[in-house]
Each structure stands twice: as structure tokens, then as C-alpha cells.
């Protein structure tokens, strides 16, 4: 086994000779693996690059995924609910709810909500499906209070704020799993927007989040790329709701000085928000004209 640090050091100029010798030896004697875990044959041209993370004659064994039945520290009710969620699809929502609705209890409302949001985090493309399934529980017991409690904790605990200080973002991946946190936050905002649309959550929630995101953007020093980019992604999710305060977003765009913004990713994200704002204003004007003509 060759440590990853050896490859990192070998990338520097002072280790160039050692690096070439090491790669040559790997190509002759070993099967290599890339940093993503894919097998690279010993005679492959891929091993001549700098994308080799480790090399050995055997691929490291993968850890077996735990089954729902053997999850440690998980209540029986959660295991049962997880097994149901595993079967939820756009086609089976009604069927599964009708089959199991007699077994759902109001005392487990918080557990159901937390579990559904955990699933949304893993599969955000099915957010509306899982939210629709959870919404059906409204027939059995009120969802407004537990959903609002969960959403308010998201705001007050500032889950949406990057957990690593901006001045340490050059080593961001050493402090937290940024990508997992990013998926979680964006998926949660998408789900909360759904519950606002169906009037489970008050519209004021999306307004408070929008105000908070804009305030955090203004407080972060320019050049903190990861933080700036994340706040703009959150603002884009807020803009998808018709209850988003467009006037506050408009003032934010005007003060952002887009043309001089660096890097390009931040500039393009601001342009996307500007275009979404323009489209939202056009739709609002069109709807007002239709209502006027109807009257």
C-alpha cells in the first residue's frame, strides 16, 4: 500500500524524478486505483497522470451496507417507517398510504417528519413525492405544528449558514463534508417551500430566510467563494417560491455590482438570480393585467 501523502508530495517539482520512477514501477508491477476507487490496469495511460490515489494488488474491500433490520440505535417504529419509505414512488403514494394509514400515530409525528426530510436530503429529485406522501398524514393528525417546529429550528439554529469560518475555507473539506451539508440545506429549503405552497407553513418563513441569506451575504468578506456561492444557491431556491420578497432581492441585486464581481461562478449566479427576478416581475404584471381584463 502506498500512502496518499507520497503522491501529494510527488506532485511538487522537487519530487518530479521520484514521481516518474514511482509511476513507472506501478505500471510494471501493480494494478492501480484512482482516487474515486475505479480500477486502472497497470498498463493504462491513466497511470501516467496525477490522479492515482493508492496502488495495491487488491482493491480495498467495500464496507457492507447495513440493512434496515440491523440498524443499531434505531427504534422499531422508525425501522418500520423506513421500510415503507423505501417503497414510495410517484405511482405508489396513494396505495402505500391507504395500506398503512391505520398504523400511523400522532405521537410519532416528529419521527415521521425527520425521517422524510432525511430521505429528501438523499434524493432531492423526489422531494415532491416524499412531501406528498407526508402531506397525506394531515387526514390523520395535524401536521402544521410539528412541521413549523422543524422549520423554525432550521432558521433559529442557522443550519443554512456554512459551519466553517470563511477565513478557513482553503481547507474546507478538512473541517466538514461540504457537499453533504450543501445537499441537505438545498433539499430542506425545497421541501419547506412545498409546505408553504400547501399552507402547512406560513409564507413568513421564506421571507425570514431570504432576509437572513441577504444579511449573511453582506457580512461575508468578498473573496470567500464557497460562502458566497452557497448563499446565492439558497437565494435561488427562495426565489422559486411566489412568497419570496422580490423587492428585497431587487435591492440586493442592485447593490451587488455584478459586472465587477469575481470569480465568474459568483457573477453568473447573480445573473441567474437577476433573470429569475425579471421573469417573476413579468409574470406578476401579466397576472395583474389578466385580472383587470376579467373585472
Secondary structure, DSSP 8 states (H G I E B T S, - for coil): ---HHHHHHHTSGGGHHHHHHHHHHHHHH--EEETTS-EE-TT-GGGGSS-EEEE-SS---------GGG-TT--HHHHHHHHHHTT--TTTHHHHHHHHGGG--GGGHHHHHHHHHHHHHH-GGGHHHHHHHHHGGGGTS--HHHHHHHHHHHHHTTTTS-SS-GGGGGGHHHHS-HHHHHHHHHHHHHHHHHHHHTTSS-THHHHHHHHHHHHHHHHS-TT-HHHHHHHHHHHHHHHTSTTS-HHHHHHHHHHS-GGG-SSHHHHHHHHHHHHHHHHHHHHHHHHHHHHHHH-
